[in-house]
Amino acid sequence: MNKRIALFPGSFDPFTRGHEDIVLRGLQMFDEIIIAIGYNSQKSNRYFPIEKMIVNINEAFQQYPNITVLTYSELTAELARKHNAHFLLRGLRNTTDFEYENSISQVNRQLYDELESVFLITTPQLAWISSSIIREVHKYGGDVSQFLPYKL
């Protein structure tokens, strides 16, 4: 039997409770989830160091041996192929997210025809949380602990 492996790609700067929710819900559908922190060519500098984010995400999921974290700087479709992942797991907060994710999904499918995008609607009480908002609050000294599944 083939394992159902999903890739959950993103910049995760930072990884939020919304991201955590998508991963935990994804475990109901997939045998393994790979959280893939990508180097986004559209974003010049990260706010939170990628090495620290790896440690934080691993800490948040330490009780789940079927969740792994890695970094990548290649096409997401190629990374999925290398890891025998046939699913991309993505969360949608709103229609803007859908428009963006739909376009990416179509390209990924052209690059790797065995790759299916699976979209989960964000849990309503977490839908307003975004990494950019959390960065802004943190930058000005605000407490962001309630928005993150780990301690900074």
N, C-alpha and C positions, 0 to 999 in steps of 0.2 A: 504494500500500500504506500502510495506517495504521500509525503508530508505536505500539508497545506501551509506554505510559507508565504508570509506577507512582509513586504518592505514598507516601513513607515518613514518616508524621507522628509526632511525639512532642515531649516537652518537652526531652529530651536535655540534662539538667542533672546530669552531663555526658554527652556522646556517648562510648560505651565501645567496647571491642574486640568485645563482643557485637553492638552495633549495626553496627559495621563489617562483621562477618561476614555479617549478614543482607543488607546492601547488596551486598556483593561476590557473594554467592550469587544474589541477585536479578538481577544483571546477566546471568546465564545464561538468564533468562526474559524480560527486558524490554530494550527498546531504550534507554530513558531512565529514570532514577530521580530523582525530586525529593525531597530530604530537607527536610521542612517542620517547622520549629521553631515550635511553637504556644505561645501564652500560655495556660496551663492555669488556668481560673478556680478550680480546687480548690486550687491552690498559690499562696499569696500572694506569696512572694518567691523569686526564683531565687538559688541559691548562686553559680553561675558566671554572669557577665554574658553576656547573649545575644549581644552584639556580638563578644565574645571567642570564643564557641562557633562562630559563623559562620566566623570566621577559622580556627579550629582544624579544623573539618570540611572546609573548602575545602582546607586544607593537606594533610589526610589523603588527599584524593581528587584532588589536583592533576593526576595523570596520566590521569584519566578525564573526558574532555570531555562524556560523556553523563550525568554526575552534577551536579546543581545543588543549591544550598542557598538556602532562603528562609525568611522568618518569616511568620506569619499569626496573625490574631485574629478568625477567623470559623469557621463550621461547616466541618469537614473535607470533607464532601461537596460543599459549594459551592466550596471551593478546588480540589478535584479536577475539578469541572466546568469551572471557568475555565481550567484548564491541560490540558484534554482528556485527563485521566488516567482510565482505566477500571479501574484496579487500585489497591487499597490493599495495601501490603506491610507485614506485621507479623511479629514474632518471638514465639515462645511458649517460655517456659522451663519451665513446669509447668502443672498443671491449673487452678490459680488464675488464671494468665494467660489460659487458654482461656476460662474462664467470663466473665471481664471482656471480653475481645476479642470473644467471640461476641455478647454483648449490643450492643456498639458496632457491630459488623458489620451486625446486623439493622436498627438505626436508620439507618445510613448507606445501606443498600440501599433503605429506604423513602424517604429524601430524594433519592436519585439512583439510579434503577433500573439504570443502566448501569455502576454501580460494583461491582466484584467484589473481595472481600477474599481475599488470598492469604496463608496462614500458613506460615511456615517454622519448624521445630523448631530451637531453638538448639543449636549444636554442644555436645556434652556438657562439654568442658573449659572452656566459657565460660558455661554455664548458671547458675552461682551468682553471676556478676557482676551487680550492679545499681547503678544510678546512686546510690541512697540509701546503699548501703554505701560506695561510693567517696567520696561527700561526707563521710561520717562519718570515714573514714580520713584524708582530706585536712584536715578541720577540726582534727584533733588532731596534725597534723604528719607523718603517715605518708606514705611514698612510694607514689604511685598510678600511677607511670609505666608499669608493666607492664600496667595495665588500660585504658590509653588509646592510641589510634592516632596520637597527636600529643604534642608537649611542651607542658606548661602554662606 
